[in-house]
């Protein structure tokens, strides 16, 4: 049965810790006895953002989200950083610059 206001109900108690797939933020939140809603409000981030963070649905959360979660949970920033976020992205090497020849010139200028 749906609530009168048409919104889905949010659990009021923390979910039990799962043994697999749990992120550091989720583990710390559960250890502190906070709900997702409480952490999201205190960290000033949206509940959707926190859920994506906790489920691993986001590959690279913003620094603001990471810092706010760490500060709210009372831990160092390193404690909420997932190892997969540290994988370095190596962009492709730039192509060497080439000079364009002027029309009508058969030899390049030196």
N, C-alpha and C positions, 0 to 999 in steps of 0.2 A: 504494500500500500504506500503510495507516494505522499509526502508531506503536503499540507495545504498550499504552501507557496510554490509548489512545483519543482523545488530543488531537491537534488539527491542528498541524502544524509551523509555526513562525514563521520568516520569512526572517531570516538572520543578517547579511546585508549590506544596506546602504542601497539603496533602489530608485533607478534613474536618474531625473534630473529630467525632468519632462514640460514641454512648452512651453506648454500651456494648462491652465487650471484648478488650477494649483498655488497653494497658500496661502503666506503669508509664513513661517508656522511650518515648513511642509514644506521650503521653500527653505533656510531657516536650518539646519534639522536635517541636510539633505543636504550643505550647505556644511561643516558641522562633522564630517561623516562618521559620524553616529550612526544607529543603527537606531531604528525607532519604539519598540521595546521598551526600549532603553537610555534614550531621552528620557523615556518614560512613567515608568520607575522612578526616574530622577533627579529628575523634576519632581513626583513623588509624586501622579500622576494615573493613572487606569486607561488601559489600552491602547485600549479601546473609545472613551473620551473623546478621546484623542489622534487616533485614526483619524477620528472625526467632525469634529474640528477641522481636520485636514489635508485632508479631502475637501470641506469646506464644508457638511457635513450639519447643522451646528448654526448657528443664526442669531444666538445671543447667548450665548457661553460665559461662565461665571462669572468674576468678577474674579480669584478664586484661581487658576483654571486659566491665565488669561492671564499673571498675575504669575509663577507658578511656571515657566511655559515661558520667559518672558523672562529670569528669573534663571538658569535652567539653561543657556540658550543664550548667556548673557553679553551680552545686548543691552538697550537701553532698552525700556520697555513699548510705546512708540510703534511699535517695529520689528515687533511681532507683531499689531498691531491692523489688521484688515481694514477698508477704507473702508466696506463695507456695514454694518459694526457701528456706524458713527458716524452713520448716518441717524437723525435725531431722530424720536421717536414723539410725535405730538401727539394726546393724548386728546381726545375730543369735549368741547365746552364744557358746563359744568353747566347744567342747566335752572334758570330763576329760581324762587326759593321762592314758594310760594303759601300763603295762609292758608286754612284750612278754616272755613266758617261753622258756627256752632252750629245744631243742629236747632231749627226753630221760629223762627229769626231771619230776617227778610226783608232786613235791611240789615246790612252789615258794621259792626263796631265801629271807632271812630276814635280 
